[in-house]
């Protein structure tokens, strides 16, 4: 189950802080700051989806992510590849390199990354 854009924004805050009380979360938002009740509703939905946990400190909850940021985005990208590129990472990479405005330096850096991954597979 994926997150909505507003839930992803809240997850970014939790990933940044690693754990935070509601007050700290609210202070991390840029304007316009959502209502406290909205953030609490989002946190509850994210708990139900298995993305957020909390620990009680007196009457206060300290929230923390249950899903690693890298893991979340890897799954997101893999679903994108599955849904839009017939499950082919090669088609995705081709589309990405042709459809984005990468500079020559960025393309060379990408080539170096690919070359290093090839070397890892050979070993």
N, CA, C and O atoms as CSV, one atom per row, in Angstrom:
chain,resi,resn,atom,element,x,y,z
A,1,UNK,N,N,0.846,-1.167,0.000
A,1,UNK,CA,C,0.000,0.000,0.000
A,1,UNK,C,C,0.899,1.240,0.000
A,1,UNK,O,O,1.797,1.360,0.833
A,2,UNK,N,N,0.656,2.145,-0.922
A,2,UNK,CA,C,1.516,3.314,-1.036
A,2,UNK,C,C,0.956,4.491,-0.240
A,2,UNK,O,O,-0.153,4.452,0.292
A,3,UNK,N,N,1.767,5.525,-0.187
A,3,UNK,CA,C,1.404,6.724,0.555
A,3,UNK,C,C,0.927,7.812,-0.398
A,3,UNK,O,O,1.358,7.885,-1.548
A,4,UNK,N,N,0.021,8.662,0.108
A,4,UNK,CA,C,-0.400,9.835,-0.650
A,4,UNK,C,C,0.734,10.866,-0.600
A,4,UNK,O,O,1.691,10.710,0.157
A,5,UNK,N,N,0.615,11.903,-1.404
A,5,UNK,CA,C,1.636,12.963,-1.409
A,5,UNK,C,C,1.769,13.620,-0.027
A,5,UNK,O,O,2.881,13.891,0.424
A,6,UNK,N,N,0.653,13.871,0.636
A,6,UNK,CA,C,0.723,14.494,1.965
A,6,UNK,C,C,1.344,13.540,2.985
A,6,UNK,O,O,2.063,13.972,3.885
A,7,UNK,N,N,1.064,12.239,2.841
A,7,UNK,CA,C,1.682,11.252,3.731
A,7,UNK,C,C,3.182,11.160,3.455
A,7,UNK,O,O,3.976,11.041,4.388
A,8,UNK,N,N,3.577,11.213,2.175
A,8,UNK,CA,C,5.003,11.186,1.844
A,8,UNK,C,C,5.715,12.402,2.427
A,8,UNK,O,O,6.841,12.289,2.912
A,9,UNK,N,N,5.072,13.552,2.383
A,9,UNK,CA,C,5.650,14.764,2.956
A,9,UNK,C,C,5.884,14.577,4.460
A,9,UNK,O,O,6.920,14.983,4.988
A,10,UNK,N,N,4.936,13.975,5.128
A,10,UNK,CA,C,5.071,13.702,6.558
A,10,UNK,C,C,6.158,12.653,6.813
A,10,UNK,O,O,6.914,12.766,7.778
A,11,UNK,N,N,6.238,11.643,5.959
A,11,UNK,CA,C,7.301,10.633,6.108
A,11,UNK,C,C,8.668,11.276,5.952
A,11,UNK,O,O,9.605,10.919,6.667
A,12,UNK,N,N,8.797,12.229,5.018
A,12,UNK,CA,C,10.077,12.935,4.844
A,12,UNK,C,C,10.496,13.600,6.151
A,12,UNK,O,O,11.673,13.581,6.512
A,13,UNK,N,N,9.550,14.178,6.847
A,13,UNK,CA,C,9.834,14.811,8.143
A,13,UNK,C,C,10.310,13.759,9.142
A,13,UNK,O,O,11.292,13.974,9.853
A,14,UNK,N,N,9.611,12.617,9.194
A,14,UNK,CA,C,10.002,11.564,10.137
A,14,UNK,C,C,11.354,10.961,9.766
A,14,UNK,O,O,12.162,10.667,10.647
A,15,UNK,N,N,11.607,10.773,8.468
A,15,UNK,CA,C,12.921,10.259,8.055
A,15,UNK,C,C,14.024,11.243,8.435
A,15,UNK,O,O,15.118,10.841,8.832
A,16,UNK,N,N,13.729,12.518,8.311
A,16,UNK,CA,C,14.725,13.547,8.654
A,16,UNK,C,C,15.027,13.536,10.154
A,16,UNK,O,O,16.188,13.612,10.554
A,17,UNK,N,N,13.990,13.441,10.975
A,17,UNK,CA,C,14.167,13.491,12.433
A,17,UNK,C,C,14.462,12.122,13.040
A,17,UNK,O,O,15.029,12.034,14.128
A,18,UNK,N,N,14.086,11.073,12.352
A,18,UNK,CA,C,14.172,9.689,12.820
A,18,UNK,C,C,13.075,9.375,13.832
A,18,UNK,O,O,12.509,8.282,13.806
A,19,UNK,N,N,12.774,10.296,14.704
A,19,UNK,CA,C,11.613,10.194,15.588
A,19,UNK,C,C,11.290,11.603,16.078
A,19,UNK,O,O,12.174,12.446,16.231
A,20,UNK,N,N,10.002,11.834,16.319
A,20,UNK,CA,C,9.605,13.191,16.687
A,20,UNK,C,C,8.251,13.202,17.376
A,20,UNK,O,O,7.372,12.392,17.080
A,21,UNK,N,N,8.107,14.140,18.301
A,21,UNK,CA,C,6.813,14.405,18.910
A,21,UNK,C,C,5.995,15.247,17.934
A,21,UNK,O,O,6.546,15.846,17.010
A,22,UNK,N,N,4.692,15.291,18.140
A,22,UNK,CA,C,3.803,16.042,17.260
A,22,UNK,C,C,4.258,17.496,17.117
A,22,UNK,O,O,4.239,18.048,16.017
A,23,UNK,N,N,4.664,18.108,18.216
A,23,UNK,CA,C,5.118,19.508,18.176
A,23,UNK,C,C,6.310,19.671,17.237
A,23,UNK,O,O,6.360,20.629,16.465
A,24,UNK,N,N,7.262,18.755,17.295
A,24,UNK,CA,C,8.434,18.819,16.425
A,24,UNK,C,C,8.037,18.620,14.956
A,24,UNK,O,O,8.593,19.255,14.060
A,25,UNK,N,N,7.073,17.734,14.730
A,25,UNK,CA,C,6.582,17.513,13.372
A,25,UNK,C,C,5.958,18.795,12.842
A,25,UNK,O,O,6.252,19.221,11.725
A,26,UNK,N,N,5.101,19.405,13.643
A,26,UNK,CA,C,4.409,20.628,13.223
A,26,UNK,C,C,5.409,21.744,12.910
A,26,UNK,O,O,5.217,22.498,11.956
A,27,UNK,N,N,6.463,21.851,13.702
A,27,UNK,CA,C,7.476,22.880,13.498
A,27,UNK,C,C,8.309,22.639,12.247
A,27,UNK,O,O,8.971,23.554,11.760
A,28,UNK,N,N,8.284,21.421,11.725
A,28,UNK,CA,C,9.069,21.080,10.541
A,28,UNK,C,C,8.375,21.420,9.226
A,28,UNK,O,O,9.009,21.440,8.171
A,29,UNK,N,N,7.094,21.683,9.292
A,29,UNK,CA,C,6.344,22.023,8.082
A,29,UNK,C,C,6.652,23.445,7.633
A,29,UNK,O,O,6.839,24.349,8.448
A,30,UNK,N,N,6.701,23.619,6.310
A,30,UNK,CA,C,6.750,24.958,5.731
A,30,UNK,C,C,5.323,25.485,5.662
A,30,UNK,O,O,4.365,24.719,5.755
A,31,UNK,N,N,5.191,26.787,5.498
A,31,UNK,CA,C,3.861,27.370,5.332
A,31,UNK,C,C,3.250,26.912,4.010
A,31,UNK,O,O,3.980,26.794,3.026
A,32,UNK,N,N,1.997,26.659,3.945
A,32,UNK,CA,C,1.023,26.712,5.025
A,32,UNK,C,C,1.106,25.456,5.896
A,32,UNK,O,O,1.137,24.337,5.383
A,33,UNK,N,N,1.140,25.648,7.184
A,33,UNK,CA,C,1.224,24.551,8.141
A,33,UNK,C,C,-0.164,23.914,8.263
A,33,UNK,O,O,-1.150,24.616,8.486
A,34,UNK,N,N,-0.241,22.590,8.120
A,34,UNK,CA,C,-1.548,21.937,8.257
A,34,UNK,C,C,-2.043,21.986,9.705
A,34,UNK,O,O,-1.267,22.211,10.633
A,35,UNK,N,N,-3.320,21.776,9.872
A,35,UNK,CA,C,-3.901,21.738,11.216
A,35,UNK,C,C,-3.347,20.541,11.980
A,35,UNK,O,O,-3.056,19.497,11.396
A,36,UNK,N,N,-3.209,20.706,13.271
A,36,UNK,CA,C,-2.724,19.634,14.136
A,36,UNK,C,C,-3.574,18.373,13.956
A,36,UNK,O,O,-3.043,17.264,13.896
A,37,UNK,N,N,-4.899,18.550,13.871
A,37,UNK,CA,C,-5.799,17.400,13.711
A,37,UNK,C,C,-5.554,16.680,12.382
A,37,UNK,O,O,-5.697,15.459,12.304
A,38,UNK,N,N,-5.187,17.426,11.341
A,38,UNK,CA,C,-4.876,16.823,10.038
A,38,UNK,C,C,-3.640,15.942,10.148
A,38,UNK,O,O,-3.621,14.819,9.644
A,39,UNK,N,N,-2.612,16.457,10.807
A,39,UNK,CA,C,-1.367,15.693,10.977
A,39,UNK,C,C,-1.630,14.436,11.805
A,39,UNK,O,O,-1.112,13.366,11.486
A,40,UNK,N,N,-2.424,14.556,12.855
A,40,UNK,CA,C,-2.748,13.386,13.686
A,40,UNK,C,C,-3.532,12.345,12.887
A,40,UNK,O,O,-3.319,11.145,13.058
A,41,UNK,N,N,-4.426,12.792,12.026
A,41,UNK,CA,C,-5.179,11.872,11.166
A,41,UNK,C,C,-4.235,11.164,10.190
A,41,UNK,O,O,-4.336,9.955,9.980
A,42,UNK,N,N,-3.323,11.931,9.600
A,42,UNK,CA,C,-2.337,11.332,8.683
A,42,UNK,C,C,-1.480,10.300,9.403
A,42,UNK,O,O,-1.235,9.215,8.876
A,43,UNK,N,N,-1.024,10.636,10.605
A,43,UNK,CA,C,-0.201,9.702,11.376
A,43,UNK,C,C,-0.957,8.419,11.684
A,43,UNK,O,O,-0.389,7.329,11.615
A,44,UNK,N,N,-2.235,8.541,12.021
A,44,UNK,CA,C,-3.063,7.356,12.301
A,44,UNK,C,C,-3.193,6.494,11.052
A,44,UNK,O,O,-3.047,5.274,11.123
A,45,UNK,N,N,-3.468,7.123,9.900
A,45,UNK,CA,C,-3.577,6.359,8.650
A,45,UNK,C,C,-2.261,5.663,8.318
A,45,UNK,O,O,-2.250,4.516,7.869
A,46,UNK,N,N,-1.157,6.366,8.542
A,46,UNK,CA,C,0.158,5.796,8.245
A,46,UNK,C,C,0.506,4.660,9.207
A,46,UNK,O,O,1.202,3.718,8.829
A,47,UNK,N,N,0.028,4.745,10.443
A,47,UNK,CA,C,0.194,3.630,11.384
A,47,UNK,C,C,-0.569,2.415,10.871
A,47,UNK,O,O,-0.054,1.297,10.866
A,48,UNK,N,N,-1.806,2.653,10.440
A,48,UNK,CA,C,-2.646,1.566,9.942
A,48,UNK,C,C,-2.036,0.900,8.712
A,48,UNK,O,O,-2.216,-0.298,8.497
A,49,UNK,N,N,-1.319,1.675,7.912
A,49,UNK,CA,C,-0.661,1.141,6.711
A,49,UNK,C,C,0.675,0.472,7.036
A,49,UNK,O,O,1.263,-0.189,6.181
A,50,UNK,N,N,1.156,0.643,8.271
A,50,UNK,CA,C,2.407,0.010,8.683
A,50,UNK,C,C,3.659,0.815,8.382
A,50,UNK,O,O,4.754,0.255,8.323
A,51,UNK,N,N,3.514,2.124,8.188
A,51,UNK,CA,C,4.656,2.977,7.886
A,51,UNK,C,C,5.199,3.720,9.103
A,51,UNK,O,O,6.360,4.129,9.113
A,52,UNK,N,N,4.367,3.895,10.125
A,52,UNK,CA,C,4.742,4.710,11.283
A,52,UNK,C,C,4.401,3.967,12.570
A,52,UNK,O,O,3.365,3.311,12.679
A,53,UNK,N,N,5.294,4.087,13.531
A,53,UNK,CA,C,5.046,3.567,14.870
A,53,UNK,C,C,5.213,4.699,15.872
A,53,UNK,O,O,5.588,5.813,15.504
A,54,UNK,N,N,4.935,4.413,17.128
A,54,UNK,CA,C,5.125,5.434,18.168
A,54,UNK,C,C,5.414,4.766,19.504
A,54,UNK,O,O,5.101,3.598,19.736
A,55,UNK,N,N,6.025,5.565,20.368
A,55,UNK,CA,C,6.248,5.176,21.763
A,55,UNK,C,C,5.599,6.241,22.629
A,55,UNK,O,O,5.656,7.432,22.325
A,56,UNK,N,N,4.988,5.795,23.700
A,56,UNK,CA,C,4.337,6.730,24.633
A,56,UNK,C,C,5.361,7.248,25.637
A,56,UNK,O,O,6.162,6.489,26.181
A,57,UNK,N,N,5.316,8.548,25.867
A,57,UNK,CA,C,6.105,9.220,26.900
A,57,UNK,C,C,5.109,10.034,27.705
A,57,UNK,O,O,4.790,11.165,27.338
A,58,UNK,N,N,4.620,9.475,28.791
A,58,UNK,CA,C,3.539,10.109,29.533
A,58,UNK,C,C,2.292,10.094,28.658
A,58,UNK,O,O,1.834,9.031,28.238
A,59,UNK,N,N,1.746,11.272,28.387
A,59,UNK,CA,C,0.577,11.376,27.508
A,59,UNK,C,C,0.944,11.718,26.073
A,59,UNK,O,O,0.065,11.901,25.231
A,60,UNK,N,N,2.236,11.805,25.792
A,60,UNK,CA,C,2.686,12.205,24.457
A,60,UNK,C,C,3.197,11.012,23.664
A,60,UNK,O,O,3.752,10.065,24.220
A,61,UNK,N,N,2.999,11.080,22.360
A,61,UNK,CA,C,3.496,10.039,21.463
A,61,UNK,C,C,4.702,10.562,20.693
A,61,UNK,O,O,4.694,11.678,20.172
A,62,UNK,N,N,5.725,9.738,20.634
A,62,UNK,CA,C,6.902,10.060,19.831
A,62,UNK,C,C,6.879,9.110,18.639
A,62,UNK,O,O,7.032,7.898,18.790
A,63,UNK,N,N,6.685,9.679,17.454
A,63,UNK,CA,C,6.504,8.897,16.234
A,63,UNK,C,C,7.848,8.600,15.572
A,63,UNK,O,O,8.794,9.381,15.675
A,64,UNK,N,N,7.912,7.459,14.894
A,64,UNK,CA,C,9.125,7.076,14.176
A,64,UNK,C,C,8.741,6.250,12.946
A,64,UNK,O,O,7.710,5.578,12.940
A,65,UNK,N,N,9.580,6.306,11.901
A,65,UNK,CA,C,9.283,5.543,10.687
A,65,UNK,C,C,9.551,4.055,10.895
A,65,UNK,O,O,10.530,3.672,11.536
A,66,UNK,N,N,8.676,3.230,10.350
A,66,UNK,CA,C,8.868,1.779,10.373
A,66,UNK,C,C,9.481,1.283,9.065
A,66,UNK,O,O,9.904,0.132,8.959
A,67,UNK,N,N,9.520,2.170,8.074
A,67,UNK,CA,C,10.034,1.824,6.751
A,67,UNK,C,C,11.206,2.740,6.438
A,67,UNK,O,O,11.122,3.957,6.604
A,68,UNK,N,N,12.293,2.144,5.986
A,68,UNK,CA,C,13.476,2.884,5.590
A,68,UNK,C,C,13.192,3.677,4.310
A,68,UNK,O,O,12.501,3.186,3.417
A,69,UNK,N,N,13.717,4.886,4.222
A,69,UNK,CA,C,13.479,5.747,3.059
A,69,UNK,C,C,13.952,5.084,1.765
A,69,UNK,O,O,13.229,5.086,0.769
A,70,UNK,N,N,15.136,4.528,1.775
A,70,UNK,CA,C,15.685,3.878,0.574
A,70,UNK,C,C,14.791,2.714,0.147
A,70,UNK,O,O,14.481,2.551,-1.033
A,71,UNK,N,N,14.388,1.920,1.117
A,71,UNK,CA,C,13.514,0.773,0.855
A,71,UNK,C,C,12.180,1.222,0.239
A,71,UNK,O,O,11.681,0.599,-0.698
A,72,UNK,N,N,11.615,2.305,0.775
A,72,UNK,CA,C,10.346,2.826,0.264
A,72,UNK,C,C,10.481,3.264,-1.192
A,72,UNK,O,O,9.645,2.920,-2.028
A,73,UNK,N,N,11.528,4.018,-1.491
A,73,UNK,CA,C,11.684,4.525,-2.848
A,73,UNK,C,C,12.123,3.439,-3.828
A,73,UNK,O,O,11.771,3.512,-5.005
A,74,UNK,N,N,12.875,2.440,-3.385
A,74,UNK,CA,C,13.198,1.306,-4.256
A,74,UNK,C,C,11.923,0.587,-4.679
A,74,UNK,O,O,11.759,0.237,-5.848
A,75,UNK,N,N,11.029,0.369,-3.734
A,75,UNK,CA,C,9.756,-0.285,-4.040
A,75,UNK,C,C,8.935,0.577,-4.998
A,75,UNK,O,O,8.319,0.067,-5.934
A,76,UNK,N,N,8.934,1.885,-4.753
A,76,UNK,CA,C,8.208,2.829,-5.598
A,76,UNK,C,C,8.728,2.777,-7.041
A,76,UNK,O,O,7.941,2.700,-7.985
A,77,UNK,N,N,10.039,2.817,-7.205
A,77,UNK,CA,C,10.656,2.780,-8.537
A,77,UNK,C,C,10.392,1.432,-9.202
A,77,UNK,O,O,10.092,1.382,-10.395
A,78,UNK,N,N,10.499,0.351,-8.453
A,78,UNK,CA,C,10.236,-0.968,-9.032
A,78,UNK,C,C,8.793,-1.101,-9.499
A,78,UNK,O,O,8.530,-1.719,-10.531
A,79,UNK,N,N,7.855,-0.527,-8.746
A,79,UNK,CA,C,6.451,-0.534,-9.182
A,79,UNK,C,C,6.260,0.311,-10.438
A,79,UNK,O,O,5.492,-0.054,-11.327
A,80,UNK,N,N,6.958,1.432,-10.504
A,80,UNK,CA,C,6.915,2.283,-11.691
A,80,UNK,C,C,7.421,1.516,-12.916
A,80,UNK,O,O,6.809,1.565,-13.983
A,81,UNK,N,N,8.521,0.822,-12.757
A,81,UNK,CA,C,9.091,0.028,-13.846
A,81,UNK,C,C,8.116,-1.070,-14.264
A,81,UNK,O,O,7.908,-1.311,-15.453
A,82,UNK,N,N,7.526,-1.727,-13.281
A,82,UNK,CA,C,6.561,-2.795,-13.565
A,82,UNK,C,C,5.337,-2.254,-14.299
A,82,UNK,O,O,4.889,-2.845,-15.282
A,83,UNK,N,N,4.798,-1.135,-13.827
A,83,UNK,CA,C,3.549,-0.612,-14.362
A,83,UNK,C,C,3.696,0.109,-15.702
A,83,UNK,O,O,2.789,0.050,-16.532
A,84,UNK,N,N,4.815,0.782,-15.924
A,84,UNK,CA,C,4.948,1.628,-17.114
A,84,UNK,C,C,5.986,1.156,-18.127
A,84,UNK,O,O,6.009,1.636,-19.261
A,85,UNK,N,N,6.838,0.229,-17.731
A,85,UNK,CA,C,7.912,-0.204,-18.627
A,85,UNK,C,C,7.954,-1.720,-18.777
A,85,UNK,O,O,9.015,-2.306,-18.991
A,86,UNK,N,N,6.783,-2.348,-18.663
A,86,UNK,CA,C,6.652,-3.803,-18.829
A,86,UNK,C,C,7.647,-4.574,-17.975
A,86,UNK,O,O,8.106,-5.647,-18.367
A,87,UNK,N,N,7.978,-4.036,-16.817
A,87,UNK,CA,C,8.901,-4.710,-15.908
A,87,UNK,C,C,10.344,-4.684,-16.360
A,87,UNK,O,O,11.174,-5.412,-15.816
A,88,UNK,N,N,10.660,-3.860,-17.345
A,88,UNK,CA,C,12.014,-3.826,-17.907
A,88,UNK,C,C,12.814,-2.632,-17.379
A,88,UNK,O,O,12.548,-1.492,-17.758
A,89,UNK,N,N,13.790,-2.890,-16.505
A,89,UNK,CA,C,14.655,-1.808,-16.050
A,89,UNK,C,C,15.427,-1.162,-17.202
A,89,UNK,O,O,15.733,0.029,-17.161
A,90,UNK,N,N,15.740,-1.960,-18.232
A,90,UNK,CA,C,16.452,-1.434,-19.393
A,90,UNK,C,C,15.606,-0.395,-20.129
A,90,UNK,O,O,16.117,0.652,-20.528
A,91,UNK,N,N,14.305,-0.681,-20.311
A,91,UNK,CA,C,13.411,0.298,-20.943
A,91,UNK,C,C,13.329,1.571,-20.098
A,91,UNK,O,O,13.330,2.683,-20.627
A,92,UNK,N,N,13.258,1.390,-18.784
A,92,UNK,CA,C,13.206,2.550,-17.893
A,92,UNK,C,C,14.482,3.377,-18.023
A,92,UNK,O,O,14.412,4.599,-18.152
A,93,UNK,N,N,15.643,2.731,-17.991
A,93,UNK,CA,C,16.917,3.444,-18.078
A,93,UNK,C,C,17.035,4.178,-19.411
A,93,UNK,O,O,17.514,5.310,-19.466
A,94,UNK,N,N,16.599,3.530,-20.469
A,94,UNK,CA,C,16.628,4.164,-21.786
A,94,UNK,C,C,15.729,5.397,-21.807
A,94,UNK,O,O,16.136,6.464,-22.268
A,95,UNK,N,N,14.515,5.244,-21.307
A,95,UNK,CA,C,13.579,6.375,-21.232
A,95,UNK,C,C,14.160,7.499,-20.390
A,95,UNK,O,O,14.100,8.666,-20.776
A,96,UNK,N,N,14.719,7.150,-19.248
A,96,UNK,CA,C,15.260,8.138,-18.318
A,96,UNK,C,C,16.383,8.938,-18.967
A,96,UNK,O,O,16.399,10.166,-18.882
A,97,UNK,N,N,17.311,8.256,-19.610
A,97,UNK,CA,C,18.460,8.965,-20.184
A,97,UNK,C,C,18.065,9.801,-21.394
A,97,UNK,O,O,18.680,10.836,-21.652
A,98,UNK,N,N,17.054,9.372,-22.140
A,98,UNK,CA,C,16.628,10.127,-23.326
A,98,UNK,C,C,15.645,11.246,-22.984
A,98,UNK,O,O,15.602,12.261,-23.680
A,99,UNK,N,N,14.861,11.076,-21.931
A,99,UNK,CA,C,13.779,12.020,-21.634
A,99,UNK,C,C,14.138,13.084,-20.605
A,99,UNK,O,O,13.377,14.031,-20.406
A,100,UNK,N,N,15.263,12.945,-19.965
A,100,UNK,CA,C,15.678,13.961,-18.996
A,100,UNK,C,C,16.771,14.814,-19.625
A,100,UNK,O,O,17.413,14.411,-20.595
A,101,UNK,N,N,16.963,15.953,-19.080
A,101,UNK,CA,C,17.935,16.892,-19.633
A,101,UNK,C,C,19.268,16.750,-18.901
A,101,UNK,O,O,19.747,17.696,-18.276
A,102,UNK,N,N,19.864,15.556,-18.985
A,102,UNK,CA,C,21.134,15.326,-18.309
A,102,UNK,C,C,22.264,16.005,-19.081
A,102,UNK,O,O,22.304,15.973,-20.311
A,103,UNK,N,N,23.162,16.607,-18.345
A,103,UNK,CA,C,24.335,17.222,-18.972
A,103,UNK,C,C,25.323,16.124,-19.366
A,103,UNK,O,O,25.174,14.966,-18.976
A,104,UNK,N,N,26.319,16.505,-20.136
A,104,UNK,CA,C,27.352,15.549,-20.529
A,104,UNK,C,C,28.059,14.998,-19.287
A,104,UNK,O,O,28.338,13.802,-19.212
A,105,UNK,N,N,28.344,15.861,-18.323
A,105,UNK,CA,C,29.003,15.409,-17.092
A,105,UNK,C,C,28.130,14.418,-16.321
A,105,UNK,O,O,28.623,13.424,-15.789
A,106,UNK,N,N,26.833,14.701,-16.268
A,106,UNK,CA,C,25.920,13.794,-15.566
A,106,UNK,C,C,25.827,12.445,-16.286
A,106,UNK,O,O,25.789,11.397,-15.641
A,107,UNK,N,N,25.791,12.473,-17.609
A,107,UNK,CA,C,25.776,11.215,-18.369
A,107,UNK,C,C,27.063,10.427,-18.153
A,107,UNK,O,O,27.023,9.205,-18.015
A,108,UNK,N,N,28.193,11.110,-18.121
A,108,UNK,CA,C,29.462,10.427,-17.862
A,108,UNK,C,C,29.489,9.838,-16.453
A,108,UNK,O,O,30.000,8.737,-16.247
A,109,UNK,N,N,28.944,10.565,-15.495
A,109,UNK,CA,C,28.863,10.055,-14.123
A,109,UNK,C,C,27.950,8.831,-14.060
A,109,UNK,O,O,28.262,7.853,-13.381
A,110,UNK,N,N,26.826,8.889,-14.766
A,110,UNK,CA,C,25.912,7.746,-14.835
A,110,UNK,C,C,26.598,6.546,-15.484
A,110,UNK,O,O,26.443,5.414,-15.025
A,111,UNK,N,N,27.350,6.791,-16.541
A,111,UNK,CA,C,28.099,5.719,-17.214
A,111,UNK,C,C,29.095,5.077,-16.249
A,111,UNK,O,O,29.255,3.856,-16.235
A,112,UNK,N,N,29.758,5.900,-15.446
A,112,UNK,CA,C,30.716,5.376,-14.468
A,112,UNK,C,C,30.015,4.497,-13.430
A,112,UNK,O,O,30.533,3.449,-13.045
A,113,UNK,N,N,28.846,4.925,-12.986
A,113,UNK,CA,C,28.065,4.130,-12.034
A,113,UNK,C,C,27.712,2.776,-12.653
A,113,UNK,O,O,27.843,1.737,-12.006
A,114,UNK,N,N,27.267,2.799,-13.903
A,114,UNK,CA,C,26.897,1.553,-14.597
A,114,UNK,C,C,28.122,0.678,-14.787
A,114,UNK,O,O,28.064,-0.529,-14.551
A,115,UNK,N,N,29.240,1.274,-15.213
A,115,UNK,CA,C,30.476,0.503,-15.388
A,115,UNK,C,C,30.895,-0.169,-14.086
A,115,UNK,O,O,31.320,-1.325,-14.098
A,116,UNK,N,N,30.782,0.540,-12.957
A,116,UNK,CA,C,31.137,-0.045,-11.653
A,116,UNK,C,C,30.202,-1.203,-11.284
A,116,UNK,O,O,30.643,-2.199,-10.711
A,117,UNK,N,N,28.920,-1.072,-11.609
A,117,UNK,CA,C,27.963,-2.159,-11.332
A,117,UNK,C,C,28.275,-3.366,-12.211
A,117,UNK,O,O,28.154,-4.505,-11.759
A,118,UNK,N,N,28.671,-3.134,-13.451
A,118,UNK,CA,C,29.063,-4.233,-14.351
A,118,UNK,C,C,30.255,-4.967,-13.765
A,118,UNK,O,O,30.288,-6.198,-13.750
A,119,UNK,N,N,31.232,-4.214,-13.284
A,119,UNK,CA,C,32.427,-4.847,-12.697
A,119,UNK,C,C,32.071,-5.695,-11.487
A,119,UNK,O,O,32.655,-6.760,-11.286
A,120,UNK,N,N,31.121,-5.237,-10.680
A,120,UNK,CA,C,30.677,-6.007,-9.513
A,120,UNK,C,C,30.045,-7.334,-9.937
A,120,UNK,O,O,30.234,-8.356,-9.277
A,121,UNK,N,N,29.296,-7.312,-11.039
A,121,UNK,CA,C,28.621,-8.528,-11.527
A,121,UNK,C,C,29.639,-9.531,-12.075
A,121,UNK,O,O,29.425,-10.740,-11.993
A,122,UNK,N,N,30.747,-9.028,-12.634
A,122,UNK,CA,C,31.772,-9.896,-13.221
A,122,UNK,C,C,32.524,-10.641,-12.124
A,122,UNK,O,O,32.896,-11.802,-12.298
A,123,UNK,N,N,32.742,-9.979,-11.006
A,123,UNK,CA,C,33.534,-10.579,-9.911
A,123,UNK,C,C,32.815,-11.675,-9.208
A,123,UNK,O,O,33.354,-12.267,-8.273
